[in-house]
């Protein structure tokens, strides 16, 4: 058993070394999803901690979105003109940082690999938003927050119903009202924008 574990670690290390040296930048979220698939003992038949693929996917998607929310909110704290938008951005940094920390704690216990940084897609969205002029930034940020929170609500509602892991299910259930509150607040801010 020990030899099998060592051999698997050697193969995985060699694979990761090769992946690091192929010159192509790997998307952090895709890497996390791949690592979690390898850990999913329900499909590989290996021994170890079972990481349900659906639960792991929720965790990586939630972490990806949470990190992106914090990153874009930090830009909004600096670039937004409207005081309500700035205040909303501050709340986003606080609330999503807290949720990210909670999710990281659960993932560590459950042996789920989370992305180290937002996906390339989220980084592109951040770059595009950051490039907006100050006069266009507030509206673009508010629109992005409305769209993003609607998608996040769907993700968390699904996880609250379907996660097999009790801790991830509880995380989704307990975080959902906060996300819904964010959507309500940002929609109200949008109505007040000129």
N, C-alpha and C positions, 0 to 999 in steps of 0.2 A: 504494500500500500504506500509506504514511504517512497519507494523507488518510482511508483507511478506518479505520485505528486511532484517529485523532483523533476521527472521527465516532462510532465505537463508544464511546469514552471519554466523549464529550459526552452521548450518549444514556443511557449507564449512570449518569453523574453526575446528569443531570436526573431519571432514574427514582429514584435513591437520595434526591435532595433532596425529591422529591414524597413518597416513602415516609416520610421523616423528619418531614414536615410534616402528615401526615394525622391526627395526634393519637393514634393507636392505638399502644400499646406493642407492639413486635415482639419475638417470642421470638428470643433470640440464636442458638440452635441452628437454628431454621428459617431464619434469615437466612444462616447459614453454609452450610446445605444448598443453599439457593437460589443463593448465589454460586458454589458448586462446580458446580452443574448448568450454570450459564452458562459456566464455564471448561471443561466437558467437551467437548473438541474432537472426541471420538469420536461425539457425537450432533449437534453444531451445525454441523460441517463447517468451522468457522473455523480459522484458523491459530493456533498457540500451543502451550503446554504441555498435553499430554493429561492430564487428570485423570479416571481411570476413576470412574464414578459410585459403584460399589460400594465401591471403596477409599476414596473421599472420605467416603462415608456411615459407613464403619467409623471413620475418623479423627474425624469430628464426634461420633459416638456415644461413642467412647472418651474423647474430651476432655470431653464433657458429664458422663459418669459419673465421670471422674477429678476434675474440679473439685468435683462434688457430694460425693464421698467426703472430700475435704480439708475442705470447709466443714462437713460434719456431724461429722467427727472433731474439729475445733476446738471445736465445741460440747460434744462428749463429753469432751474434755480438761478442760473447766471444770465440767460438770454431773454427770458420772458419779460414783457413790458407790463402786462396786466398784473396787479398785485394778487388777485384771486388765483391766477394761473401759477404765480410764484408760490403762493401758500399751498396750493394743491400739489405742486412738485415736491415741496418739503415733506408733505404728508406721505407722498409716494415713496420717497427715500426711506422714511422711518418705517412705514408699514411693510413695504416689500423687503427691506433689509431684515426685519424681524421674522417674516415668513421664510425668507431664504435661510436664515440661521436655523430655524426650527426644522425645515426640510433637510438641511445638511446633517443635523443630528440624527434624524430618523434614517437617512440614507446610510450613515456610518454604521449604525446598529444593524441594519438590514443587509449590509454588504452591497449596496446599490451605488454604482459609479455615476456621479453627476458631472455635467460639463464644467470645465474650468473657466469658461468664458462664454458669452452669448454666441449663438450660431452665426455663420457668415451672413445669413439672410438678415438676422437681427442687427448685426454690425452695419450692414449696408443701409438698413432703415435709419439707424442712428446717424450715420454719416450724411444721408440725404436730409434728414431733419436739421442737423447741425449746420448745414450749408444754407438754410433759409435765412433770408434777411430778417432783421428784428421786427419789421412791420408784418411779415408773413409768418413769423415763427409761432406766435400764440395760437392762431387759427389752425395751423398744421399740427401743432402739439395736441391741442384739444381734440381734433379729429382723430389723430392717431390713438389717443387715450380711449376715446369712445369705442373705436373699432377693436382695439386690443382688449379692452375689458369685456366686451361682448364675447369675444372668442375665449377669453380666460374663464368666464362664467360657464360657458358650455363645457370646457375641459374639466373644471372642478365639479360641476353637477354630475357629469358622467363618472368621475372618480368617486364621488360621494355615494353613488349607487352601485358601482361595479368593482371597485378595488377589492381584492381578496384579502389584502393585508389590513388588519384592524387599525394599525397606527396611521397608515397612509389614508385610509378611509376617514378616520377621525380628523386628520390634518385637513383634508379636502372639505369636510363638513364644517369644521370650525373656521376655516379661512374664507369660505364662500360668502358669508354675510359682509365681511370687510370689503371684498371685491365688489359686491353689489352696491355697497355704500359709496365706493369710489365712482362707480358708473353713474349713480344718481347725482353725485356732487359735480362731476365733470359735465354732465348733460345740463345741469343748472347753470354752470359757468358759461357753456356755449350759448345759451339763450341770452346771456348778458353781454356777450362780446359784440363790438360794433362792426 
